[in-house]
Amino acid sequence: MAIDLYRRSVEIILENQSETGAYIASPNFPTYEYCWFRDGAFSAHAMNLAGENESAVRFHHWVANAINRRKTLIQNTIAKAGRGEPIRPEDALNTRYTVEGEPAEEEWPNFQLDGFGTWLWALAEHQAHTQTQLPADWLEAAGLIADYLASLWALPCYDCWEEFPDQVHTHTLASIYAGLDAHRRITGPKHERIRSEISRFIMDEGHKLGYLPKFIGSDIIDASLIGLSVPYRVVPVDHPIMLATIEKIETDIHSGGGLRRYSTDTYYGGGEWILLTAWLGWYYAEKGDRERALAALKWVESQADVHGNLPEQVPSALTDSVHFEAWRERWGEIAIPLLWSHAKYIILVHALGQFSQ
């Protein structure tokens, strides 16, 4: 019997949600046995779409608790930024946590801002989807994160791939914009000036090149730039700059099968990513290009193993096969299943209207 990949994807996300509410990024890949706000936010959104609202509730409760326990750290960091003092690694919120909500013990590139903006976006989506009043502790956490992002948005930090810490990343800026907009939707106007500055900053860079770059001052393309339109809504899906960005993504990093992260990627050889291909399909679905969206869906489905597990990436159309072997020796086989891959697949199914009860 053929596996129903949609239902299997829901099962995999639920099976890998801790009793605390945290989603483990991947259960079979030791480095990913933690919860990232970024990955978890998309998993929670997928659970809302799948009708598993209680799963999303548990995740948001876990996030709020983890944030509120660090209220003093957040406030002190905001104050330092306001005084123009440098933000040190110990001032930054961690990017990944144990299921108990504690920072991972290993050293990690922690100064990442996109996950916090993405969480706020998912929180506002949850409220809109469920039509419920958010608990007071969630609102407190959302306010802390909105203030944190508004204070630090212009600083260089690690990107969503946990690389290039000395750059200001376009995708990160977009997630912060979306997070501040989500906070506005949840609680009312705040940080409107900052949000406008971020939008203007992004678009000024786009007008210079005619498309959106991986980071400010570069001409490199990155698949995460899809997020500028879907779901962060900085740029409409049919805006000329977004169209040019997607065209460059198609030309530079889409081999006709899956989508790679960027042209010089060497992580596991720079293979084709499941979640990115689904993300591109999501964009096309919203743009109304159903043929391309369905092609992305079909490719994603073809990458599932016999148990319905979707990996992080597949080692095809590699940019560097030597690095594939080096990473495999260092960390083992490619992560499978990856919850973020399953979440983006679920989102794409719903974007296409392919799911029925």
N, C-alpha and C positions, 0 to 999 in steps of 0.2 A: 504493500500500500504506500502510495506517495505521501510524504510528509507535508502537512499544512504548515508552511514556513511562517505564516503570519501567527498562527496560534502557538507554534513552537517558540517563536520569538518572544511572545508574551510570557510563556512559561519560563523561558531562560532568564528573563529579567526578574520575574517574581522569585524564582528559585535562588537567585543570587542577591536577593535583598536581605540584609541582616535583620534580626529582630529589632535592632535599634532604629531601623529605617534606612540605613546607608546601603547604597548599591555598590557592590564590589565591581571594579572595572572589568576584571577577568579572573575567574576562579582557578585557572590552570597555568597562570603566568605569574610567578612569584613577585616580580616587580610591580604588577598591577593589582595585587591583592589589597587594594586600598580604595577609598572613595574620593573622587575628584568632584568638585561642585559642577564643573563643566559637563563631564560625562553624565553625572547624575541628573542634572537639570534636563537634559534631553531624554533620559530614561523616564523621568517623572512625567514629562510632557507626553511621551508615547503612551504611558500608562493612563493618563487622562483620556487620550484619544481612544484607547482600547476599552474604556469603561471601568478601569481598575483604579478608581479615584482614591480608594483607601491607601493603596500603595504610594501614590503621590503625596498624600497627607503625611504619611509616616516619614517620607524623605524630607519634606519641608520642615517637619517638626525637628528632625535630626539636625538639619542645617541651622535652623534658628537657635537651637540649643548650643551648637558648636560656636556660633558667632557670639551669642550673648555672654558666653563664658569668657570671651576675650574682649569684652567691652572696654576695659581699661587700656589694653594694648591698642585697640583701634583709636580710641580718643587721644591717646598720647601721640600716636603716629600722625593723626590729623593735625594736632597742635604743632608738631615738629615741621610738617609741611607748610603750615601757615606762617611759621617763623623763617621759612626758607632754609631750614637745616637739612642736611643730607639724610635720606632714608636708608638705613642700614638693613642687612638681611634679618637681623633680629627684630626689626620694627614691622616687618611685613607679615601679613596673615599667611599661614601655610596654604599650599595649593592642594595637598592630598592628606587624608586623615585615615586613621584606623576606624573600624566600624564603631568603636566606642567614642569616636570624635576627638581622639588625641592625635597630635602631629606624629607622622612617621619618624622613627628614630634615625634612619639613614639620611645623610646629607642629600639635598635635592634642590633643583632650581625653583625656589619657592615664590619669588616675586613675580607672580603672574596675576593679571587683573581681569582677563576675559571671563574666567569662570564665575566671578562674582557678579559681573554684569549679566551673564547668561542665567544665573540663578534668579536674579530679579525679574528677568524676562519670563522665565518659566513660572515664577510665583504669580505674576499678573495674569498669565495665560490660565493658570489653575483657578484663580478667582473668577475669571470670565467664564471658564468652562463649567464650573460647579455652581456659580451664582451664590456663593456663600461668603459670609463675613470672615475675614482672616483673624485668627487669634491675636491677642495683644502682644504676645511674645514674638510672633512672626513679624508683626509690624515694627516692633522695636529693632529686631535684627535687620529688617529691610532698611530702616532709617540709618542705622549704623553703616551698613554697606554702601548706601547711596552717598552718605557724607564722605566715606573713605574713598570712593571712586571719584567723586567730585574734587577731592583734594589732590589726588595722585595722577589724574588722567594723562597729564602731559609728560610724565616721566618715562624714560626708557625702562622696559621690563622684558622678561621672557615672553615669547609668543605662545600660541596655543599648542605648538609642538615642543615647547620647553627649550627653545633655542634662541640665539641672537639677543642676549640680554641688554646689549648696548643700543638697541634700536627702539623706535616708536612704531608700533605695528598697526597697520590699517584695520585688520580684523579686530584687534583688541580695542581700538578706538570705537569701532562700530558696536561692539558688545557693551561698552560703557555707555554709549549713547542710548542703546536699547534699554539698558538697566535703569538709567535715569528716567527715561520715558515711562518705563514700567512702574517705577516708584511714583511718578506723577499720576498714573492711572489708578494706582492703589490708594494714594493718600491725598492727592491734590498737588498743585504747582509747587515746585521747589527745584532749585538748580537749573532753572530754565536758561539762564545766561550761559552756563557751562555747556549745556546740551547744544545750544546754538553755536557756540564756539567750536565744539567738536565737529559738528556737521560742516561748518564753513571750512575748518582746517582740512577735513577729508576731501571735500569737493574742490578746494583750491589745488590740492595735490593731483586730483584726478584731471582737472582742466589742463595742468601743465603737460601731462603725458597723453591725455586722451583716453586713458584707462586708469584703473586703481592699482597701485603697486603693493607688493608684499609688505614693505615698510617705507617710511617716509624718506625720500631722497634716493630711492632705488628705482630700477626699472624692471625688477623681477616680478613675475606673476606667482600667485599662490592659490591653491584651490579653496582655502578658507575664505577668500574674498567673496565667494558666493554668499556668505553670511551678511554682506553689506546690504543685500536686498532681502534675502530670505534666511533667517527670520527677523533680522535686526531693523529693517525698514529705514535705513539711512538714505538709500537710493531706490527709486521704483524699479521694478523688474524690466520695464521698457525704456528706461532713461538711456540716452546715447552713451553715456560713460559706462553704465552697467552692461549694455550690449557689447561695447568694445572690450570690456573686461572679460566677459564670457567668451567672446570670440578668441581672445588671446589665450584663455584657459584651454579652449578646444584645440588651438593650434600648438601650444607649447607643452601641455602636460596630459592631454587626453589621447590615448593611443588608438581609440576606437573601441576598446573594451572598457576597462576601468580607468579611474582618474588617479593620477599621482599627486603628491603634495606640492612639489615644486621641482623645477628642472634639474637642480643639482643635489637633490635629496639622496643621502646615502644610508639612511636608517633601514636596515635589512635590505640593502641594495636599492632602495627607492622604488618599491613595487606599487601595485595598483590597490587603492584603498576602497574597502566596501562602503564605509560611511560617507566618503567623499563622492562616490558615484551616486549613492542614494541622494545625497545633498544636491548634486547637480540635477538629478531627476526631479527633486522637489522644486527647484527653481523653474525648470521647464514646465512642470505641472501648473504652477502659479502663473506662468507667462502664457499658458494656453497652448504650448507645443506638446501635445499629447504623444505624438509619435516618438519624440526624443525621450520624454519622461518614461514611456513604456519600455524603450530600449534599455534605459538605465535599470529599471525594475527587473527586466529579464536577466540582465547581466549579473545583478546582485544575487538573484535567486539561483543562478547557475553556480555560484561559489559556495553554496552551503554543502556541508559534508552529509553523510548518510544519516546522521542523527539530527540534522537541522541546525548545526552550529555554523555561525558566520565568523570568519576570522577578522583580524584587524586589516590585513592586506594579503595579497597573493603575489608570489615572486615571479611575476611576468612583466615584460617590458621594463626590465630593471635598468636603472641608470648606471649601476656599478655592481656586478656580480661578486666581485671580491669583497665588498663590504657586506653583502648578504651572508657569506660564510663567516666573516669576522663577528657579526652580530649574533649569528646562530651559536657560535662557539662561546660567546660571552654570556648570552641570556637564554639560550635554548631555542626551541621552535617558535614560530610566530604565534602570538596570543590567539587562542580560540577556545571558547567563544569570547567575543568582545561585546559587552553590553551596548556600547555606543553604536556599534554596527547594527545590532538588532533594533535599537531605538530608531535610528534613521530609516531603517527599512519599514518599520511600522508607520512612521510619519509619511513616508512616500506613498505607501498603500492608501492611506487616508487622503493625501493630497490628490491622488488619482481617482478617489471615490471607488476603489476596488474592493473595499470591505463591506460586507453585509452581514447582519446578525443571523 
